[in-house]
Amino acid sequence: MEKSEKIFSGLAIDVRLIKKYLESNGIKCYADNSNASANNSKWAGNGFDPRIDLMVDETQASKARQLVEEFLNTKAE
């Protein structure tokens, strides 16, 4: 990916589901757990932060955001 953009941040289970949904719709993405990887102990500086960022190429960010919104609206029903 040239330049990545964060399109979602949440718990690992939600990120995994959304990642799978995006990939099934042709969007390449990856999970970035920089909060945990900031140090070797897997704990963020001010305590544990369970959020994981979902990243996509900036050229696909607009479509990816639409799909995330669609997924979350479907999940809420």
N, C-alpha and C positions, 0 to 999 in steps of 0.2 A: 504494500500500500504506500502510495506517495505521501500523503498527508492525512492523518486520521482525525476523526472528530467523534466526541462522545455523544451518543444518542440516547443512552439510558444508564441509570445507576440504580442498583438494587441488590437484594439478596441473591446468593448464588443460584438458588432454585429458579427464581424469576429470570435471571440473566440467561440461564441455560435454556429455558423454554423459549424465550424471545429470540435467542441466537438460532435455535433450531428452526423457528418460524421464518426468520429472515433468510436463512440459508436455503430453505425450501422455496423461497421466492426469488432466488438468484442474487441475494445480497451477501457479499463476503464480509465477515466480521470476526472480531476476536474479543475475548474478555481480558480486561486489564485489572489485575488485583494489586495495584501499586501500593495500596495502603498496607497490605500484609507483607509485600516484598520489600518495603522500605528498610526493613531490618531483618536479621536472620531469625528472630524469635516469632515472627508472624503476628506481632502485635504492633499497632500503630503507636506513634509517639505519645498520644494522650489517652491511651487505652485501646481496647479492641474495636476496630471499625469493620463490620461485616459487609459493607457495600463493595460491590464490584462494578466497574465501568464497562459498558459495552461500546466498542469502538468500530467505526466503519470508515472506509475511504471517503474523503470529503465530497467526491463527485457523486456518491450514492447516499449522502446524508439526508437529503430531502425525501427521497423515496423511502428510506429506512425509517424516518420519523413517522411517515404516514402509516407504514406497516406496524410500527410499535403501537401507535394510537389505535389502529384497527384491532390489534391483538388484545390490548388492554380493555377496550370497550367490549369485545367479545367475551373476555374472561369475566368481566363484571356482571354480565347478564345471567 
